[in-house]
């Protein structure tokens, strides 16, 4: 299989840069992928094929952050219209709209889907109770716009990264900042591993890995470009990342050695994430497309079909199938 070429599935439909994406967990009918785009139209897709499911209509500005809950029945979006919205991901109906005083850059659900955390250019982090539809928690301390905020440590804490070159940990029981990490450049992405034990951060030309329980950095790997996003495989044997040079990179997580790199996008890569089963990873780019890449090239999976070593026969693969959202 060594001579097989990586050919991503290209998911079209967006008209402006794709800046963030998120996968659901695996449910009875597979798993799903949501994308944030500056065109203001977040899209939901079948995760293993990229097939368009629907578009959440209602924002009046660029959408910067998206999230799916574990069961893929709720979606969240944050946008330049100063709102964070929660949607019924099955019907597409808007359920909540939380008004902010500036652009909402990040949204994320807790494990129970009872709370939503948002981060905005107000430099504030808010946690909304979806049962009562109000904000009972606000965290201040960052001196720059919030890039990403996530629940962690069994949802008892919130971890955030901002344009003040810091990553901070907030204790929800006390409402206080309890730890802070300083970087030499702004952290661009923040990801929690599938088991919740590792935090992956991209910053400058590096990807670093941190213990969730202690915020101790135990690994940092240099990348040949400015890195905008990185994602760790669920099994923690490889990670992928992308940035300003249009390439997708795959690295050995244990040794830190580059395994391969692929150039498929026609603009900087803004977002990357592994699927929940680890069989593929998705990327979003300035070129307005999402692309799905095989973790193991040549493996029969989804729309990728291989009949003989060195030969991949499937109309979707031979033409790098474009999935239209129209």
KABEL-V743736 format. One record per residue. N is the residue number from 1. RES is the residue in three letters. PSI is psi in degrees with one decimal (none if undefined). OMEGA is omega in whole degrees, -180 to 180 (NA if undefined). D_CENTER is the distance of its C-alpha to the mean C-alpha in Angstrom with 2 decimals. Layout:
# KABEL-V743736
N/RES/PSI/OMEGA/D_CENTER
N/RES/PSI/OMEGA/D_CENTER
This chain:
# KABEL-V743736
1/UNK/-2.4/-174/29.39
2/UNK/-23.5/-177/29.12
3/UNK/6.6/177/30.19
4/UNK/140.6/-179/27.50
5/UNK/138.0/176/25.36
6/UNK/115.3/177/21.59
7/UNK/109.6/-177/21.26
8/UNK/155.0/169/17.88
9/UNK/130.7/-178/17.82
10/UNK/122.1/-179/17.30
11/UNK/109.1/-180/16.05
12/UNK/178.9/179/17.85
13/UNK/-36.1/175/18.51
14/UNK/153.4/-177/16.67
15/UNK/-3.8/179/19.17
16/UNK/-179.7/-176/17.33
17/UNK/138.2/175/14.40
18/UNK/119.1/-168/10.90
19/UNK/-13.4/178/8.87
20/UNK/156.5/177/5.36
21/UNK/161.8/-179/4.15
22/UNK/140.5/176/4.35
23/UNK/150.5/169/7.41
24/UNK/176.2/168/10.54
25/UNK/174.4/177/13.05
26/UNK/127.6/177/15.98
27/UNK/-172.0/-174/18.66
28/UNK/-36.6/-178/22.08
29/UNK/26.6/178/21.08
30/UNK/-137.5/177/18.18
31/UNK/165.7/-172/14.51
32/UNK/161.5/-177/12.48
33/UNK/131.7/177/9.52
34/UNK/143.7/-177/8.92
35/UNK/142.1/175/8.44
36/UNK/137.7/-177/9.35
37/UNK/150.9/179/12.32
38/UNK/-6.9/176/15.19
39/UNK/-4.2/176/17.56
40/UNK/8.9/-177/16.95
41/UNK/85.7/178/16.40
42/UNK/138.7/-175/13.14
43/UNK/144.4/176/13.56
44/UNK/134.9/-178/13.41
45/UNK/157.3/169/14.10
46/UNK/129.3/-169/15.50
47/UNK/-34.6/-174/12.98
48/UNK/-13.5/-179/15.62
49/UNK/-21.1/-176/17.37
50/UNK/2.5/-179/15.28
51/UNK/132.9/-177/18.16
52/UNK/132.7/177/17.79
53/UNK/-46.3/-180/18.43
54/UNK/170.0/179/18.54
55/UNK/133.5/179/17.66
56/UNK/112.4/-174/17.53
57/UNK/128.6/178/20.33
58/UNK/-22.3/179/21.36
59/UNK/149.9/179/19.58
60/UNK/33.7/179/21.88
61/UNK/175.7/-179/19.61
62/UNK/137.9/175/16.41
63/UNK/124.3/-174/13.26
64/UNK/-28.6/-177/10.88
65/UNK/145.6/179/8.40
66/UNK/160.3/176/7.79
67/UNK/146.6/169/7.93
68/UNK/142.9/175/10.09
69/UNK/174.3/-174/12.64
70/UNK/-38.0/-175/13.91
71/UNK/-1.1/179/16.61
72/UNK/23.3/175/14.77
73/UNK/-5.2/175/17.60
74/UNK/142.7/174/15.87
75/UNK/151.6/177/13.21
76/UNK/147.9/-179/12.54
77/UNK/146.1/175/12.22
78/UNK/138.0/-168/13.14
79/UNK/172.6/-180/15.33
80/UNK/-4.5/175/18.06
81/UNK/16.2/176/20.71
82/UNK/24.2/-180/20.34
83/UNK/150.1/167/19.13
84/UNK/126.8/-175/16.53
85/UNK/148.7/173/17.13
86/UNK/134.2/-174/16.96
87/UNK/150.3/165/17.81
88/UNK/112.5/-173/19.54
89/UNK/-9.2/179/17.22
90/UNK/-45.3/-179/20.43
91/UNK/-20.9/-177/22.72
92/UNK/1.3/-177/20.42
93/UNK/142.8/176/22.50
94/UNK/130.7/-179/21.48
95/UNK/-40.2/180/22.25
96/UNK/149.2/170/21.69
97/UNK/115.5/-177/21.34
98/UNK/115.7/-176/21.20
99/UNK/138.0/176/22.75
100/UNK/179.0/180/21.98
101/UNK/4.6/177/24.02
102/UNK/-178.3/-177/21.48
103/UNK/131.1/176/18.16
104/UNK/117.2/-174/15.37
105/UNK/-23.0/-173/12.26
106/UNK/144.1/176/10.10
107/UNK/148.1/177/10.54
108/UNK/144.1/176/10.22
109/UNK/156.0/168/12.85
110/UNK/176.3/-176/15.12
111/UNK/-28.1/-179/16.25
112/UNK/-8.1/-176/19.19
113/UNK/21.9/179/17.50
114/UNK/-16.6/-178/20.28
115/UNK/151.3/176/18.51
116/UNK/131.2/175/15.78
117/UNK/138.6/177/14.85
118/UNK/152.8/174/14.48
119/UNK/141.6/-173/14.75
120/UNK/176.8/175/16.66
121/UNK/-1.1/170/18.87
122/UNK/-10.1/-176/21.64
123/UNK/23.0/-180/20.46
124/UNK/151.2/172/20.41
125/UNK/131.8/-180/18.23
126/UNK/145.5/173/19.33
127/UNK/123.3/-179/19.20
128/UNK/135.9/174/20.50
129/UNK/116.0/-175/22.47
130/UNK/-13.0/177/21.81
131/UNK/-43.9/-180/25.28
132/UNK/-7.1/177/27.18
133/UNK/39.7/175/24.76
134/UNK/168.5/180/25.34
135/UNK/112.0/179/23.91
136/UNK/-7.4/-176/25.71
137/UNK/131.6/174/23.76
138/UNK/133.0/-178/23.20
139/UNK/124.7/-180/22.42
140/UNK/150.4/-179/23.77
141/UNK/-33.3/175/24.25
142/UNK/144.3/179/21.65
143/UNK/9.5/177/23.51
144/UNK/167.7/-180/20.68
145/UNK/142.5/-179/17.97
146/UNK/127.7/177/15.08
147/UNK/-43.9/-177/11.79
148/UNK/143.1/176/9.83
149/UNK/134.3/-177/11.56
150/UNK/150.4/169/11.21
151/UNK/146.2/178/14.13
152/UNK/176.3/-179/15.54
153/UNK/60.0/180/18.95
154/UNK/35.4/176/19.59
155/UNK/10.4/180/18.40
156/UNK/-11.9/-179/21.34
157/UNK/162.7/172/19.44
158/UNK/133.3/176/16.64
159/UNK/137.0/-176/15.01
160/UNK/154.8/175/14.18
161/UNK/140.5/-173/13.90
162/UNK/173.5/-179/15.83
163/UNK/26.9/170/17.78
164/UNK/17.9/178/20.76
165/UNK/31.7/179/19.69
166/UNK/156.0/167/19.22
167/UNK/132.6/-174/17.11
168/UNK/148.3/179/18.91
169/UNK/132.6/-175/19.46
170/UNK/131.2/178/21.04
171/UNK/117.3/-176/23.40
172/UNK/-24.8/-179/23.31
173/UNK/-35.6/180/26.89
174/UNK/-18.6/-177/28.35
175/UNK/17.5/-175/25.98
176/UNK/153.7/170/26.23
177/UNK/128.6/-177/24.28
178/UNK/-18.4/176/25.20
179/UNK/151.8/-180/23.57
180/UNK/137.7/176/22.47
181/UNK/130.6/179/21.30
182/UNK/137.1/177/22.25
183/UNK/164.4/177/20.82
184/UNK/-12.7/176/22.79
185/UNK/165.5/-177/20.10
186/UNK/132.2/172/17.24
187/UNK/129.0/-176/14.08
188/UNK/-32.0/180/11.35
189/UNK/156.1/-178/8.26
190/UNK/122.0/-178/8.51
191/UNK/140.1/175/7.41
192/UNK/132.7/-180/9.98
193/UNK/162.5/-177/11.49
194/UNK/-34.6/179/12.42
195/UNK/-2.8/177/15.84
196/UNK/4.9/-174/14.83
197/UNK/-16.0/-176/17.09
198/UNK/135.1/174/15.14
199/UNK/126.2/178/12.96
200/UNK/126.8/-178/11.43
201/UNK/132.7/171/11.86
202/UNK/135.2/-179/12.22
203/UNK/131.1/-178/15.27
204/UNK/-126.7/177/17.97
205/UNK/34.1/-178/18.66
206/UNK/155.2/167/17.58
207/UNK/126.7/-179/15.05
208/UNK/156.4/-176/16.35
209/UNK/137.4/-171/16.19
210/UNK/143.4/173/17.60
211/UNK/126.5/-179/19.29
212/UNK/-39.5/-175/17.88
213/UNK/-26.3/-175/21.47
214/UNK/-14.5/-170/23.06
215/UNK/34.6/174/20.53
216/UNK/127.4/176/22.52
217/UNK/126.0/-180/21.11
218/UNK/-3.2/180/22.26
219/UNK/138.3/173/20.82
220/UNK/132.2/-175/19.99
221/UNK/131.2/180/19.87
222/UNK/140.5/-179/20.73
223/UNK/147.5/-175/19.12
224/UNK/12.9/-179/21.34
225/UNK/167.8/170/19.31
226/UNK/123.6/-175/17.43
227/UNK/125.1/-180/13.94
228/UNK/-21.8/-178/11.10
229/UNK/148.8/178/8.17
230/UNK/151.1/-179/8.78
231/UNK/136.2/-180/8.14
232/UNK/133.9/178/11.19
233/UNK/144.1/179/12.89
234/UNK/-30.8/179/13.89
235/UNK/-4.6/177/17.43
236/UNK/36.9/175/16.81
237/UNK/-19.6/176/18.96
238/UNK/162.9/168/16.71
239/UNK/158.1/179/13.57
240/UNK/155.7/179/12.17
241/UNK/164.0/179/11.40
242/UNK/159.9/-177/12.19
243/UNK/-139.4/-168/13.85
244/UNK/-18.0/-176/16.97
245/UNK/14.6/176/19.13
246/UNK/-4.0/-173/17.29
247/UNK/154.3/167/17.03
248/UNK/127.4/-179/14.71
249/UNK/142.3/173/16.00
250/UNK/129.4/-177/16.48
251/UNK/149.5/170/18.12
252/UNK/119.0/-176/20.21
253/UNK/-32.7/-177/18.76
254/UNK/-49.8/-175/22.35
255/UNK/-22.0/-176/24.28
256/UNK/7.7/-179/21.82
257/UNK/142.3/176/23.31
258/UNK/131.1/179/21.66
259/UNK/-47.4/-180/21.95
260/UNK/166.2/175/21.28
261/UNK/147.8/-178/19.66
262/UNK/139.1/175/19.36
263/UNK/108.8/-180/19.69
264/UNK/-30.9/-180/18.64
265/UNK/160.1/179/17.12
266/UNK/28.0/177/19.62
267/UNK/171.2/179/17.75
268/UNK/145.0/177/15.43
269/UNK/127.1/-177/11.95
270/UNK/-23.6/-174/9.44
271/UNK/141.1/174/5.98
272/UNK/148.9/177/5.93
273/UNK/140.0/172/5.33
274/UNK/147.2/171/8.62
275/UNK/160.2/-177/10.17
276/UNK/-25.2/176/11.85
277/UNK/-4.0/177/15.09
278/UNK/4.9/-176/14.02
279/UNK/-20.7/178/16.00
280/UNK/167.1/172/13.57
281/UNK/147.2/-177/10.40
282/UNK/149.8/178/8.85
283/UNK/145.5/177/8.81
284/UNK/143.9/-169/9.20
285/UNK/165.6/173/12.23
286/UNK/-23.3/-178/14.99
287/UNK/-0.1/175/17.07
288/UNK/9.2/-179/15.66
289/UNK/157.3/165/14.54
290/UNK/143.2/174/11.90
291/UNK/141.4/177/13.19
292/UNK/128.1/-176/13.27
293/UNK/138.9/177/14.85
294/UNK/134.5/174/17.06
295/UNK/-44.1/175/16.78
296/UNK/104.0/-175/20.58
297/UNK/131.2/178/22.13
298/UNK/-7.5/180/24.94
299/UNK/139.2/175/24.07
300/UNK/115.0/-178/24.85
301/UNK/129.5/178/21.67
302/UNK/-121.6/180/20.77
303/UNK/-3.5/178/22.16
304/UNK/119.5/179/22.87
305/UNK/131.3/179/26.56
306/UNK/126.4/-179/28.73
307/UNK/-39.0/179/32.51
308/UNK/154.1/176/33.88
309/UNK/128.7/178/32.78
310/UNK/-5.0/-179/32.09
311/UNK/124.8/176/31.93
312/UNK/117.5/-177/29.05
313/UNK/105.7/175/30.47
314/UNK/132.3/-176/28.39
315/UNK/-31.2/-179/28.39
316/UNK/-36.5/-176/24.61
317/UNK/-45.4/-175/24.46
318/UNK/-27.7/-179/27.58
319/UNK/12.4/-175/26.48
320/UNK/59.1/-172/22.70
321/UNK/128.0/174/22.69
322/UNK/125.9/178/21.29
323/UNK/110.7/-177/20.09
324/UNK/141.2/178/21.39
325/UNK/8.2/-178/20.03
326/UNK/none/NA/23.54
